[in-house]
Amino acid sequence: MKKVMVWKVWMFLLAMTGATCSQAAEINLSSATDFIRMELVLKDVERRHSSYEMNVMLSPEATERIQRISRESIGQQMTVSINGWRISTATVQSVMGSQFRIAIPKSIAKDLLPTLID
């Protein structure tokens, strides 16, 4: 009986360790305060995708935040949200900088784009 209880405790601890390691980091960006430049590519005949591309340049404060979060999340999943809309989840390969390109799925773009105009 005691061996069964010890086994259950170990399985619980193992499951909890796996659950905490797989939790994705999140970065929530506001176009009004975190972006100092946005460029949106709505159409590119050379690249047919199911998304739009947005090039952004972050404010110094947002740059520090995204660098810290991406540094702590290398090798893990990170979700990027803009104005409350979840845009993308990907594995962090390196520390992110102040400029990057993000793909905005067309299914989200119709709701997100009006919020970018502030």
C-alpha distances in whole Angstrom, upper triangle without the diagonal:
4,5,5,7,9,10,11,13,15,16,17,19,20,21,23,25,26,27,29,31,32,34,37,40,43,46,48,52,55,58,60,59,57,60,63,64,63,64,63,64,64,66,66,68,66,63,61,58,56,56,59,59,59,60,59,60,58,59,59,56,54,55,53,50,50,50,47,45,46,45,42,41,42,40,39,40,42,44,47,49,52,53,50,50,47,49,47,44,44,43,44,46,48,49,51,55,57,58,56,57,54,54,54,53,56,54,53,57,59,57,56,60,62,59,61,64,64
4,5,5,6,9,10,11,13,14,15,17,18,20,21,23,25,26,27,29,31,32,36,38,41,45,47,50,53,57,59,57,55,58,61,62,61,63,62,63,64,65,65,67,66,62,61,58,56,56,58,58,58,59,58,59,56,57,57,54,52,53,51,48,48,48,45,43,44,43,39,39,40,38,37,38,41,42,46,47,51,52,49,49,46,48,46,43,43,41,43,44,46,47,49,53,55,57,55,55,53,53,54,53,56,54,53,56,58,56,56,59,61,58,60,63,63
4,5,5,6,9,10,11,12,14,15,16,18,20,21,23,24,26,27,29,31,34,37,40,43,46,49,53,56,58,56,54,57,60,61,60,61,60,61,62,63,63,65,63,60,59,55,54,54,56,56,56,57,56,57,55,56,55,53,51,51,49,47,46,46,43,41,42,41,38,37,38,36,35,36,39,41,45,46,50,51,48,48,45,47,45,41,41,39,41,42,44,45,48,51,54,55,53,53,51,51,52,51,54,52,52,55,57,55,55,58,60,58,59,62,62
4,6,5,6,9,10,11,12,14,15,16,18,20,21,22,24,26,27,29,33,35,38,42,44,48,51,54,56,55,53,55,58,59,58,59,58,59,60,61,61,63,61,58,56,53,51,51,54,54,54,55,55,56,54,55,54,52,50,50,48,46,45,45,43,40,41,41,37,36,37,35,34,35,37,39,43,44,48,49,46,46,43,45,43,39,39,38,39,41,43,44,46,50,53,54,52,52,49,49,50,49,52,49,49,52,54,52,52,56,57,55,56,60,60
4,5,5,6,9,10,11,12,14,15,17,18,20,21,23,25,26,27,31,33,36,40,42,46,49,52,54,52,51,53,57,58,56,58,57,58,59,60,61,62,61,57,56,53,51,51,53,53,53,54,53,54,52,53,52,49,48,48,46,43,43,43,41,38,39,39,35,35,36,34,32,34,36,37,41,42,46,47,44,44,41,43,41,38,38,37,38,40,42,43,45,48,51,52,50,51,48,49,49,48,51,49,48,51,53,51,51,54,56,53,55,58,58
4,5,5,6,9,10,11,12,14,15,17,18,20,21,23,25,26,30,32,35,39,41,45,48,51,53,51,49,52,55,56,55,57,56,57,58,59,60,61,60,56,55,52,50,50,52,52,52,53,52,53,50,51,51,48,46,46,44,42,41,41,39,37,37,37,33,33,34,32,31,32,35,36,40,42,45,47,44,44,41,43,41,37,37,35,36,38,40,41,43,46,49,50,49,49,47,48,48,47,50,49,48,51,53,51,50,54,56,53,54,58,58
4,5,5,6,9,10,11,12,14,15,17,18,20,21,23,25,28,31,34,38,40,44,47,50,52,51,49,51,54,55,54,55,54,55,56,57,57,59,57,54,53,49,48,48,50,50,50,51,50,51,49,51,50,47,46,46,44,41,41,41,38,36,36,36,32,31,32,30,29,30,33,35,39,40,44,45,42,42,39,41,39,35,35,33,35,36,38,40,42,45,48,49,47,47,45,45,46,45,48,46,46,49,51,49,49,52,54,52,53,56,56
4,5,5,6,9,10,10,12,14,15,16,18,20,21,23,27,29,32,36,38,41,44,48,50,48,47,49,52,53,52,53,52,53,54,55,56,57,56,52,51,48,46,46,48,48,48,49,49,50,48,49,48,46,44,44,42,40,39,39,37,34,35,35,31,30,32,30,28,29,31,33,37,38,42,43,40,40,37,39,37,33,33,32,34,36,38,39,41,44,47,48,46,46,44,44,44,43,46,44,43,47,49,47,46,50,51,49,50,54,54
4,5,5,6,9,10,11,12,14,15,17,18,20,22,25,27,30,34,36,40,43,46,48,47,45,47,50,52,51,52,52,53,53,55,55,57,56,52,51,48,46,46,48,48,48,48,47,48,46,47,46,43,42,42,40,37,37,37,34,32,33,33,29,28,30,28,27,28,30,32,35,37,40,42,39,39,36,38,36,33,33,31,32,34,36,37,39,42,45,46,44,45,43,43,43,43,46,44,43,46,48,46,45,49,51,48,49,53,53
4,5,5,6,9,10,11,12,14,15,17,19,20,24,26,29,33,35,39,42,45,48,46,44,46,49,50,49,51,50,51,52,53,54,55,54,50,50,46,45,44,46,46,46,47,46,47,44,46,45,42,41,41,39,36,36,36,33,31,31,31,27,26,28,26,24,26,29,31,34,36,40,41,38,38,35,37,35,31,31,29,30,32,34,35,37,40,43,44,43,43,41,42,42,42,45,43,42,45,48,46,45,48,50,48,49,52,52
4,5,5,6,9,10,11,12,14,15,17,19,22,25,28,32,34,38,41,44,46,45,43,45,48,49,48,49,48,49,50,51,51,53,51,48,47,43,42,42,44,44,44,45,44,45,43,45,44,42,40,40,38,36,35,35,33,30,30,30,27,26,27,25,23,24,27,29,32,34,38,39,36,36,33,35,32,29,29,27,29,31,33,34,36,40,42,43,41,41,39,39,40,39,42,40,40,43,45,43,43,46,48,46,47,50,51
4,5,5,6,9,10,10,12,14,16,17,21,23,26,30,32,35,38,42,44,42,40,43,46,47,46,48,47,48,48,50,50,52,51,47,46,43,41,41,43,43,43,44,43,44,42,43,42,40,38,38,37,34,33,33,31,28,29,29,26,24,26,24,22,23,26,27,31,32,36,37,34,34,31,33,31,28,28,26,28,30,32,33,35,38,41,42,40,40,38,38,38,38,41,39,38,41,43,41,41,44,46,43,44,48,48
4,5,5,6,9,10,11,12,14,16,19,21,25,28,31,34,37,40,43,41,39,41,45,46,45,46,46,47,48,50,50,52,50,47,46,43,41,40,42,42,42,42,41,42,40,41,40,38,36,36,34,31,31,31,28,26,27,27,23,22,24,22,20,22,24,26,30,31,35,36,34,34,31,33,30,27,27,25,26,28,30,31,33,36,39,40,38,39,37,37,38,38,41,39,38,41,43,41,40,44,46,43,44,47,47
4,5,5,6,9,10,11,13,15,18,21,24,28,30,34,37,40,42,41,38,41,44,45,44,45,44,45,46,48,48,49,48,44,44,40,39,38,41,40,40,41,40,41,39,40,40,37,35,35,34,31,30,30,28,25,26,25,22,21,22,20,18,20,23,25,28,30,34,36,33,33,30,31,29,25,25,23,24,26,28,29,31,35,37,38,37,37,35,36,36,36,39,38,37,40,42,41,39,43,45,42,43,47,47
4,5,5,6,9,10,11,13,16,19,22,26,28,32,35,38,40,39,37,39,42,43,42,43,42,43,44,45,46,47,46,42,41,38,36,36,38,38,38,39,38,39,38,39,39,36,34,34,33,30,29,30,27,25,25,25,22,20,22,20,18,18,21,23,26,28,32,33,30,30,27,29,26,23,23,22,23,26,28,29,30,34,36,37,35,36,33,33,34,33,36,35,34,37,39,37,37,40,42,40,41,44,45
4,5,5,6,9,10,11,15,17,20,23,26,29,33,36,38,36,34,37,40,41,40,42,41,42,43,45,45,47,46,42,42,38,36,36,38,37,37,38,37,38,35,37,36,34,32,32,30,27,27,27,25,22,23,23,20,19,21,19,17,18,20,21,25,26,30,31,29,29,26,28,26,22,22,21,22,25,27,27,29,32,34,36,34,34,32,33,33,33,36,34,33,36,38,36,35,39,41,38,39,42,42
4,5,5,6,9,10,14,16,19,23,25,29,32,35,38,36,34,36,39,40,39,41,40,41,42,44,44,46,45,41,41,37,36,35,37,36,36,36,35,36,34,35,35,32,30,30,29,26,25,25,23,20,21,21,17,16,18,16,14,16,18,21,24,26,30,32,29,29,26,27,25,21,21,19,20,22,24,25,27,30,33,34,32,33,31,32,32,32,36,35,33,36,39,37,35,39,41,38,39,42,42
4,6,5,6,9,12,15,18,22,25,28,31,34,37,35,33,35,38,39,37,39,38,39,40,41,41,43,42,38,38,34,33,32,34,34,34,35,34,35,33,35,34,32,30,30,29,26,25,25,23,20,20,20,17,15,17,15,13,14,17,19,22,25,28,30,28,27,24,25,23,19,19,17,18,20,23,24,26,29,32,33,31,31,29,29,30,30,33,32,31,34,36,35,34,37,39,37,37,41,41
4,6,5,7,10,13,16,20,22,26,29,32,34,33,31,33,36,37,36,37,36,37,38,40,40,42,41,38,37,33,31,31,33,32,32,33,32,33,32,33,33,31,28,29,27,24,23,24,22,19,19,20,17,15,17,15,13,13,15,17,20,22,26,28,25,24,21,23,21,17,18,17,18,21,23,24,25,28,31,32,30,30,27,28,28,28,31,29,28,31,34,32,31,34,36,34,34,38,38
4,6,6,9,11,14,18,20,24,27,30,32,31,28,31,34,35,34,36,35,37,38,40,40,42,41,38,37,34,32,31,32,32,31,32,31,31,29,31,30,28,26,26,24,21,21,21,19,16,17,17,14,13,15,14,11,12,14,16,19,21,24,26,24,24,21,23,20,17,17,16,17,19,21,21,23,26,28,30,28,29,27,27,28,28,31,30,28,31,34,32,30,34,36,33,33,37,37
4,6,8,10,14,17,20,24,27,30,32,31,28,30,33,34,33,35,34,35,37,38,38,40,39,35,35,32,31,30,31,30,30,30,29,30,28,30,29,27,25,25,23,21,20,20,18,15,15,15,12,10,12,11,8,10,12,15,18,21,24,27,24,24,21,22,19,16,15,13,14,16,18,19,21,24,27,28,26,27,25,26,27,27,31,30,28,31,34,32,30,33,36,33,33,37,37
4,6,9,13,16,19,22,26,28,31,30,27,29,32,33,31,33,32,33,34,35,35,37,36,33,32,29,27,26,28,28,28,28,28,29,27,29,29,27,25,24,24,21,19,20,18,15,15,16,13,11,12,10,7,8,10,12,16,19,22,25,22,21,18,19,16,13,12,11,13,16,18,19,20,24,26,27,24,25,23,23,24,24,27,26,25,28,31,29,28,31,33,31,31,35,35
4,7,9,13,16,19,23,25,28,27,24,26,30,30,29,31,30,31,32,34,35,37,36,32,32,28,27,25,27,26,26,27,26,27,25,27,27,25,22,22,22,18,17,18,17,13,14,15,13,10,13,12,8,7,9,10,14,16,19,22,19,19,15,17,15,12,12,12,13,16,18,18,19,22,24,25,23,24,21,22,22,23,26,25,23,26,29,27,25,28,30,28,28,32,32
4,6,10,13,16,19,22,25,24,21,23,26,27,25,27,26,28,29,31,31,34,33,29,29,25,24,22,24,23,22,23,22,23,22,24,24,22,19,19,19,16,14,16,15,11,11,13,11,8,11,10,7,5,5,7,10,12,16,19,16,16,13,14,11,8,9,9,10,14,15,15,16,19,21,22,20,20,18,18,19,19,23,22,20,23,26,24,22,25,27,25,25,29,29
4,7,10,13,17,20,22,21,18,20,23,24,23,25,25,27,28,31,31,34,33,29,29,26,25,23,23,22,21,21,20,21,19,20,20,18,15,16,15,12,11,12,11,7,8,11,9,7,10,11,8,6,4,6,9,11,14,17,15,15,12,13,12,9,10,10,10,13,14,13,13,16,18,19,18,18,17,18,19,20,23,23,20,22,25,24,21,24,26,23,23,27,27
4,6,10,13,16,19,17,15,17,20,21,20,23,22,24,26,28,29,32,32,28,28,25,23,21,21,20,19,19,17,18,16,18,18,16,13,14,14,11,9,12,11,8,9,12,11,10,13,14,11,9,5,5,6,8,11,13,11,12,10,11,10,9,11,12,11,15,15,14,13,16,17,18,16,17,15,16,16,18,21,21,18,20,22,20,18,21,23,20,20,23,23
4,6,10,13,15,14,11,13,17,18,17,20,20,22,24,27,28,31,30,27,27,24,23,20,20,18,16,16,14,15,13,14,15,13,10,11,12,8,7,10,10,7,9,12,12,11,14,16,13,11,7,6,5,6,9,11,10,11,10,10,10,10,12,13,12,15,15,13,11,13,13,15,14,15,13,15,15,17,21,20,17,18,21,19,16,19,21,17,17,20,20
4,7,10,12,11,9,12,15,17,16,19,19,22,23,26,27,31,31,28,28,24,23,20,19,18,16,16,14,15,12,14,15,13,10,12,13,10,9,13,13,11,12,16,16,15,17,19,17,14,11,8,6,5,6,7,7,9,9,10,11,12,14,16,15,19,18,16,14,15,15,16,15,15,13,15,15,17,20,19,16,17,19,17,14,16,17,14,14,17,17
4,6,9,8,6,8,12,13,12,15,16,19,21,24,26,29,29,26,26,24,22,19,18,16,13,14,11,12,9,11,13,11,8,10,12,10,9,13,14,12,14,17,17,17,19,21,19,17,13,11,7,6,5,6,8,9,10,10,12,14,16,18,17,20,19,16,14,14,12,13,13,14,12,15,14,17,19,19,15,15,18,16,12,14,15,12,11,14,14
4,5,6,5,7,11,12,12,15,16,19,20,24,26,29,30,27,28,25,23,20,18,17,14,14,12,12,10,11,13,12,9,12,14,12,12,16,17,16,17,20,21,21,23,25,23,20,17,14,11,8,6,5,8,10,12,12,15,17,19,22,20,23,22,20,17,16,14,15,15,15,14,16,15,18,19,20,16,15,17,15,11,13,13,10,9,11,11
4,6,6,5,8,9,8,12,13,16,18,21,23,27,28,25,26,23,22,19,16,15,12,12,9,10,9,10,14,13,11,13,16,15,14,17,19,18,19,22,23,23,25,27,25,22,19,16,12,10,7,7,10,11,13,13,16,18,20,23,22,24,23,21,17,16,14,14,14,14,13,15,14,17,18,19,15,14,16,14,10,10,11,8,6,8,8
4,6,7,8,10,11,14,15,19,20,24,26,30,31,29,29,27,26,22,20,18,15,15,12,12,11,10,14,13,12,15,17,16,16,19,21,20,22,24,26,25,27,30,28,25,22,19,16,13,10,9,12,14,17,17,19,22,24,26,25,27,26,23,20,19,16,16,17,18,17,19,17,21,21,22,18,17,18,16,13,13,12,9,7,8,6
4,6,8,11,12,16,17,21,23,26,28,32,33,30,31,29,28,24,22,20,16,16,12,11,9,8,11,9,8,12,14,13,14,17,18,18,19,22,23,23,25,28,26,24,21,19,15,14,11,10,13,15,17,18,20,22,23,25,24,26,24,21,18,17,14,15,16,18,18,20,19,22,24,24,21,20,21,19,16,16,16,12,11,12,10
4,7,9,10,14,16,19,22,25,26,30,30,28,29,26,26,22,20,18,14,13,10,9,6,5,8,7,5,8,11,10,10,13,15,15,16,19,20,20,22,25,23,21,18,16,13,12,10,10,13,15,16,16,17,19,20,22,20,22,20,17,14,13,10,12,13,15,15,18,17,21,22,23,20,19,21,19,15,16,17,13,11,14,12
4,5,7,11,13,16,19,22,23,27,27,25,26,24,24,20,17,15,11,10,7,6,5,6,9,10,8,10,13,13,12,15,17,17,17,20,22,22,23,26,24,22,19,17,14,13,10,11,14,15,16,15,17,19,20,22,20,22,21,18,14,13,9,10,11,12,13,16,16,19,21,22,19,17,20,18,15,14,15,13,10,12,11
4,7,11,14,17,20,23,24,28,28,26,28,26,26,22,19,17,13,11,8,6,6,6,9,11,10,11,14,15,14,16,19,20,20,22,24,24,25,28,27,26,22,21,17,17,14,15,18,19,20,19,20,23,23,25,23,24,22,20,16,14,10,10,12,14,15,18,18,22,23,25,22,20,22,21,17,16,17,15,12,13,12
4,7,10,13,16,19,20,24,24,23,24,23,23,20,16,14,10,8,6,5,7,9,12,14,12,13,16,17,16,18,21,21,21,23,25,25,26,28,27,26,22,21,17,17,14,15,19,19,20,18,19,22,23,25,23,24,22,20,16,14,10,9,11,12,13,16,16,20,21,23,20,18,20,20,16,15,16,15,11,12,13
4,7,10,13,16,17,21,21,20,21,20,20,16,13,10,7,6,5,7,9,11,15,16,14,14,18,18,16,19,22,21,21,24,26,25,25,27,26,24,21,19,15,15,12,14,17,16,17,15,17,20,21,23,22,23,22,20,17,15,12,10,10,10,11,13,13,16,17,20,17,14,17,17,13,11,13,13,9,10,12
4,7,10,12,13,17,18,17,18,17,18,14,11,8,6,5,6,9,12,15,18,20,17,17,21,21,19,21,24,24,22,25,28,26,27,28,28,25,22,21,17,17,14,16,19,18,19,16,17,21,21,24,23,24,23,22,18,17,14,11,11,9,10,12,12,16,16,19,17,14,16,17,14,12,14,14,11,12,14
4,6,9,11,15,16,14,15,14,14,11,7,6,4,6,9,12,15,18,21,22,19,20,23,23,20,23,26,25,23,27,29,27,27,28,27,25,22,20,17,16,14,16,18,16,17,14,16,19,20,23,23,24,24,23,19,19,17,14,12,10,10,10,10,13,13,16,14,11,13,15,12,10,13,13,10,12,15
4,6,7,11,12,11,12,11,12,10,6,5,6,8,11,15,18,21,24,25,22,22,26,25,23,25,28,27,25,28,30,28,28,29,28,25,23,21,19,18,17,19,21,18,19,16,17,20,21,24,24,24,25,24,21,20,19,15,13,10,11,10,10,12,12,16,15,12,14,16,14,12,15,16,14,15,18
4,7,10,12,11,11,10,11,9,6,7,9,12,14,18,21,24,27,28,25,25,29,28,25,28,31,29,27,31,33,30,30,31,30,27,25,22,20,19,17,19,21,18,19,16,17,21,22,25,26,27,27,27,24,24,22,19,17,13,13,11,10,11,10,13,13,10,12,15,13,11,14,16,14,15,19
4,6,9,8,8,9,11,10,7,9,11,14,17,20,23,27,30,31,28,28,31,31,28,30,33,31,29,33,35,32,32,32,31,28,27,25,22,22,21,23,24,21,22,18,19,23,23,26,27,28,28,29,26,25,24,21,18,15,15,12,12,13,12,15,16,13,14,18,17,14,18,20,18,19,22
4,5,5,7,9,12,11,9,10,12,14,18,21,24,27,30,32,29,28,32,31,28,30,33,32,29,32,34,32,31,31,31,28,27,26,23,24,23,25,27,24,23,20,20,23,23,26,26,27,27,28,25,25,24,20,18,15,15,13,14,15,14,18,19,16,18,21,20,18,21,23,21,22,25
4,5,6,10,12,13,12,13,16,18,21,25,28,31,34,36,32,32,35,35,32,33,36,35,32,35,37,35,34,33,33,31,30,28,26,27,26,28,30,27,26,23,23,26,25,28,29,29,30,31,28,28,28,24,21,18,18,16,17,17,16,19,21,18,20,23,23,21,24,26,24,25,29
4,6,10,13,14,13,13,16,17,21,24,27,31,33,35,32,31,34,34,31,32,35,34,31,33,36,33,32,31,32,29,29,28,26,27,26,29,31,27,27,23,23,25,24,26,27,27,28,29,27,27,27,23,20,17,18,16,17,18,17,21,22,20,22,25,24,23,26,28,25,27,30
4,6,10,10,10,10,14,15,19,22,25,29,31,33,29,29,32,31,28,29,32,30,28,31,33,30,29,28,28,26,25,24,23,24,23,26,27,24,23,19,19,21,21,23,24,24,25,27,24,25,25,21,18,15,15,12,14,14,14,18,19,17,20,23,22,20,24,25,23,25,29
4,7,8,10,11,15,17,21,24,27,30,33,34,31,30,33,32,29,30,33,31,29,32,33,30,29,29,28,26,25,24,23,23,23,26,26,23,22,19,18,21,21,23,25,25,27,28,26,27,27,23,20,16,15,12,13,12,12,15,17,16,18,21,20,19,23,25,23,25,29
4,5,7,9,13,16,19,23,25,28,31,32,28,28,31,30,26,28,31,28,26,29,31,27,27,26,25,22,22,20,19,20,20,23,23,20,18,15,15,17,17,20,22,23,25,26,23,25,25,21,18,14,13,9,10,9,9,12,14,13,16,18,18,17,21,22,21,23,27
4,7,10,13,17,19,23,25,28,31,31,28,28,31,29,26,28,30,28,26,29,30,27,27,26,25,22,21,19,18,18,18,21,21,17,16,13,13,16,17,20,22,23,25,26,24,25,25,22,19,15,13,9,9,6,6,9,11,11,13,15,15,16,19,20,20,22,25
4,7,10,13,16,19,21,25,27,28,24,24,27,26,23,25,27,25,23,27,28,25,25,24,23,20,19,17,15,15,15,18,18,15,14,10,11,14,15,19,20,21,23,24,21,22,22,19,16,12,9,6,5,4,5,8,9,8,11,13,12,13,16,17,16,19,22
4,7,10,13,17,19,22,25,26,22,23,26,25,22,24,27,25,23,26,28,25,25,26,25,21,20,17,15,15,14,16,18,15,14,11,12,16,17,20,21,22,23,23,20,21,20,17,14,10,8,6,5,6,7,10,10,8,11,13,11,10,14,15,14,16,19
4,7,10,13,16,19,22,23,20,20,23,22,19,21,24,22,21,24,26,23,23,24,23,20,18,16,14,15,13,16,18,15,15,11,12,15,15,18,19,20,20,20,17,17,16,13,10,7,6,5,6,9,10,13,12,10,13,15,13,12,16,16,14,16,19
4,6,10,12,16,19,20,17,17,20,19,17,19,22,21,19,22,24,23,23,24,23,20,18,16,13,13,11,14,16,14,14,11,12,15,16,19,18,20,20,19,15,15,14,11,8,6,5,6,7,11,12,15,13,11,14,15,12,11,14,14,11,14,16
4,7,10,14,16,18,15,14,18,18,15,17,20,20,18,21,23,22,22,23,23,21,18,17,14,15,13,16,18,17,17,13,14,17,17,19,18,19,18,17,13,12,11,7,6,4,7,9,11,14,16,19,17,14,17,18,15,14,17,16,13,15,17
4,6,10,13,14,11,11,15,15,13,15,18,17,16,19,22,21,21,23,22,20,17,16,13,13,11,14,17,16,16,14,14,17,17,19,18,19,17,16,12,10,8,6,6,6,8,11,12,16,18,20,17,15,18,18,15,14,16,15,12,14,15
4,7,9,12,9,9,12,13,12,13,16,17,16,18,21,21,21,24,23,22,19,18,15,15,13,15,18,18,19,17,17,19,19,21,18,19,17,15,11,9,5,4,7,9,11,15,16,20,21,24,21,19,22,22,18,17,19,17,14,16,16
4,6,8,6,6,9,10,9,11,14,14,14,17,19,19,20,23,22,21,17,17,13,14,12,14,17,17,18,16,17,19,19,20,18,19,17,14,11,8,5,6,9,11,13,16,17,21,23,24,21,20,23,22,18,18,19,17,14,16,16
4,5,5,6,9,10,10,12,14,15,16,18,20,21,22,25,24,23,20,19,16,16,14,15,18,19,20,19,20,22,22,23,21,22,19,16,13,11,7,10,12,15,16,20,20,24,26,27,24,23,25,24,20,20,21,18,16,17,16
4,6,5,6,9,10,10,12,14,15,16,18,20,21,24,24,24,20,20,18,18,17,18,21,22,22,22,22,23,23,23,20,21,19,15,13,10,8,11,14,17,19,22,23,27,29,30,27,26,29,27,23,23,25,22,19,21,20
4,5,5,6,9,10,11,13,14,15,17,19,20,24,23,22,19,19,16,16,16,17,18,20,21,21,21,22,22,23,20,22,19,15,13,12,10,13,15,18,19,23,23,26,29,30,26,26,28,26,23,23,24,21,19,21,19
4,5,5,6,8,10,11,12,14,15,16,18,21,20,19,16,15,13,13,12,14,15,17,17,17,17,18,19,20,17,19,17,13,11,10,8,11,12,15,15,19,19,23,25,26,23,22,25,23,19,20,21,18,16,19,18
4,5,5,6,9,10,10,12,14,15,16,20,19,19,15,16,13,15,14,17,18,19,19,18,18,18,18,18,15,17,14,10,8,6,5,9,11,14,15,19,20,23,26,27,24,24,27,25,22,22,24,21,19,21,20
4,6,5,6,9,10,10,12,14,16,19,19,19,16,17,15,17,17,19,20,21,21,20,20,20,20,19,16,17,14,11,10,8,8,12,14,17,18,22,23,26,29,30,27,27,29,28,24,25,27,24,22,24,23
4,5,5,6,9,10,11,12,14,18,17,16,13,14,12,14,14,16,17,18,17,18,17,17,17,17,15,17,14,11,10,10,10,13,14,17,17,20,21,24,27,28,24,24,27,25,22,23,25,22,20,23,22
4,5,5,6,8,10,10,12,15,14,14,10,11,10,12,13,15,16,17,16,15,14,14,14,14,11,13,11,8,6,7,8,11,11,14,14,17,18,21,24,25,22,22,25,24,20,22,24,21,19,22,22
4,6,5,6,9,10,11,14,14,15,12,14,13,15,17,19,20,21,19,18,17,16,15,14,11,12,9,6,5,6,8,11,12,15,16,19,21,24,27,28,25,25,29,27,24,25,27,25,23,26,25
4,6,5,6,9,10,14,14,14,12,14,14,16,18,20,20,21,20,20,18,17,16,15,12,14,11,8,9,10,12,15,15,18,19,22,23,26,29,30,27,27,31,29,26,27,29,26,25,28,27
4,5,5,6,9,12,11,11,9,11,11,13,16,18,18,18,16,17,15,14,13,12,10,12,11,8,9,11,13,15,15,17,17,20,21,23,27,27,24,25,28,26,23,25,27,24,23,26,26
4,5,5,6,9,9,10,8,10,11,14,16,19,19,19,17,16,14,12,11,10,6,9,7,5,6,9,12,13,13,15,15,18,19,22,25,26,24,24,28,27,23,25,28,25,24,27,27
4,5,6,10,10,12,11,14,15,18,20,23,23,23,20,20,18,16,14,12,8,9,7,5,8,10,14,16,15,18,18,21,23,26,29,30,27,28,32,30,27,29,31,29,27,30,30
4,6,9,9,11,10,13,15,18,20,23,22,23,20,20,18,16,14,12,9,11,10,9,11,14,17,19,18,20,20,23,24,26,30,30,28,29,32,31,28,30,32,29,28,31,31
4,6,5,7,7,11,13,16,19,22,21,21,18,18,15,12,11,8,6,9,9,9,11,14,17,18,17,19,18,20,22,23,27,27,25,26,30,28,26,28,31,28,27,30,31
4,5,8,9,13,14,18,21,24,23,23,20,19,16,13,11,7,5,6,6,7,10,14,17,18,16,18,18,20,22,24,28,28,26,28,31,30,27,29,32,30,28,32,33
4,7,9,13,15,19,22,25,24,23,20,19,16,13,10,6,5,6,8,11,13,17,20,20,18,19,19,20,22,23,27,28,26,28,31,31,28,30,33,31,30,34,34
4,7,10,13,16,20,23,21,20,17,17,14,10,8,5,6,8,10,12,13,17,20,20,18,19,18,19,21,22,25,25,24,26,29,28,26,28,31,29,28,32,33
4,7,10,13,17,20,18,17,13,13,10,6,5,4,6,10,12,13,13,17,19,19,17,17,15,16,17,18,22,22,20,22,25,24,22,25,28,26,25,29,30
4,7,10,13,16,15,14,11,11,8,5,6,6,6,10,12,12,11,15,16,17,15,15,13,14,15,17,20,20,18,20,23,22,19,22,25,22,22,25,26
4,7,10,13,12,10,7,7,6,4,7,9,10,13,15,14,13,16,17,17,14,14,11,12,13,14,17,17,15,16,20,18,16,19,21,19,19,22,23
4,7,10,10,9,6,6,5,6,9,11,11,14,15,14,12,14,14,14,12,12,9,11,10,13,16,16,13,14,17,16,13,16,18,16,15,19,20
4,7,6,5,4,5,7,9,12,15,15,18,19,17,15,16,16,16,14,13,11,12,10,12,15,15,11,12,15,13,10,13,15,13,13,16,17
4,5,5,7,7,10,12,15,18,17,20,20,19,16,17,15,15,14,13,10,12,10,12,14,14,11,11,13,11,8,10,12,9,9,13,13
4,6,9,10,13,15,18,21,21,24,24,22,19,20,18,18,17,16,14,15,13,15,16,15,12,12,13,10,8,10,10,7,8,11,11
4,7,9,12,14,17,20,21,24,24,23,20,21,20,20,19,18,15,16,13,15,16,15,11,13,14,11,9,12,13,10,11,14,15
4,6,9,12,15,19,19,23,23,22,20,21,20,20,18,16,13,13,10,11,13,11,8,9,11,9,7,10,12,10,11,15,16
4,6,8,12,15,16,19,21,20,18,20,19,19,16,15,12,11,9,10,13,11,8,11,13,11,10,13,15,13,14,18,19
4,7,10,14,15,18,19,19,16,18,18,16,14,12,8,8,6,7,10,10,7,9,12,11,9,12,15,13,13,17,19
4,7,10,12,14,16,16,14,17,17,16,13,11,8,7,8,8,12,12,10,12,16,15,13,15,18,17,17,20,22
4,7,9,12,14,15,14,17,18,17,14,13,11,11,11,12,15,15,14,16,19,18,16,19,22,20,20,24,25
4,6,9,12,13,12,16,18,17,14,13,11,11,13,14,18,18,17,18,22,22,19,21,25,23,22,26,28
4,6,9,11,12,15,18,18,15,15,14,14,17,17,21,22,21,22,26,25,23,25,28,26,25,29,30
4,6,8,8,12,15,15,13,14,13,15,18,19,23,24,22,23,27,26,23,25,28,26,25,29,30
4,7,9,12,16,15,13,14,15,17,20,21,25,26,25,25,29,29,26,28,31,29,27,31,32
4,6,9,13,13,12,14,15,18,21,23,26,28,26,26,30,30,27,28,31,29,27,30,31
4,7,10,12,11,14,15,18,21,23,27,28,26,26,30,29,26,27,30,27,25,28,29
4,7,8,8,11,12,15,18,21,24,25,23,23,27,26,23,23,26,24,22,25,25
4,6,7,11,13,17,19,22,25,27,24,24,27,27,23,23,26,24,21,24,24
4,7,10,13,16,18,22,24,26,23,22,26,25,21,21,23,21,18,21,21
4,7,10,14,16,19,22,24,22,20,24,23,20,19,22,20,17,19,20
4,7,10,13,16,19,21,19,18,21,21,18,18,21,19,17,19,21
4,7,10,13,15,18,16,15,19,19,16,16,19,18,15,18,20
4,6,10,12,15,13,12,16,16,13,14,17,16,14,17,19
4,6,9,12,11,10,14,15,12,13,17,16,15,18,20
4,6,8,7,6,10,11,9,10,13,13,12,16,18
4,5,5,6,9,11,10,11,15,15,15,18,21
4,5,5,7,9,10,10,13,15,15,17,21
4,6,7,8,10,11,14,15,16,18,21
4,6,6,6,9,11,11,13,15,18
4,5,5,6,9,10,10,13,16
4,6,6,7,10,11,13,16
4,6,6,8,10,12,14
4,6,5,7,10,12
4,5,5,7,10
4,5,6,8
4,5,7
4,6
4
